[in-house]
Amino acid sequence: MDLIRILLSILLPPLGVFLQVGIGLHFWLNVILTLCGYVPGIIHAVYIILKR
């Protein structure tokens, strides 16, 4: 299941975070990071998925 979340995080980082933790602090932080730059959003999303 983590592999699917990681692949979704590469395509759309907030979606991967949403599937892992739902709508909360990490989701909104990831949305902001993705809007600032696509790569920081991916890094944050993969970190959140691998951390849990």
C-alpha positions as CSV (number, residue, x, y, z in Angstrom):
1,M,0.0,0.0,0.0
2,D,2.9,2.4,0.7
3,L,4.2,1.9,-2.8
4,I,0.9,3.1,-4.2
5,R,0.9,6.2,-1.9
6,I,4.5,7.0,-3.0
7,L,3.6,6.8,-6.7
8,L,0.6,9.0,-6.1
9,S,2.8,11.4,-4.1
10,I,5.2,11.7,-7.1
11,L,2.2,12.6,-9.4
12,L,0.2,14.7,-7.0
13,P,2.0,15.2,-3.6
14,P,-1.1,16.5,-1.6
15,L,-3.0,13.4,-2.6
16,G,-0.4,11.0,-1.1
17,V,-0.3,13.0,2.1
18,F,-4.1,13.0,2.3
19,L,-4.3,9.3,1.9
20,Q,-1.7,8.8,4.7
21,V,-2.9,11.4,7.3
22,G,-6.1,13.0,6.1
23,I,-6.8,16.7,6.1
24,G,-4.7,18.3,8.8
25,L,-1.5,20.2,9.4
26,H,0.7,18.0,7.2
27,F,-1.8,18.1,4.3
28,W,-2.0,21.9,4.3
29,L,1.8,22.2,4.7
30,N,2.2,19.9,1.7
31,V,-0.2,22.0,-0.4
32,I,1.8,25.1,0.4
33,L,5.1,23.4,-0.4
34,T,3.7,22.1,-3.7
35,L,2.5,25.5,-4.7
36,C,5.9,27.0,-3.9
37,G,7.7,24.3,-5.8
38,Y,6.8,20.9,-7.0
39,V,10.0,19.1,-5.7
40,P,9.6,20.3,-2.1
41,G,6.0,19.0,-2.1
42,I,7.2,15.6,-3.3
43,I,10.0,15.4,-0.7
44,H,7.6,16.3,2.1
45,A,5.0,13.8,0.9
46,V,7.5,10.9,0.6
47,Y,8.9,11.8,4.0
48,I,5.4,11.7,5.6
49,I,4.6,8.4,4.0
50,L,7.9,6.7,5.0
51,K,7.8,8.1,8.5
52,R,4.6,6.4,9.4
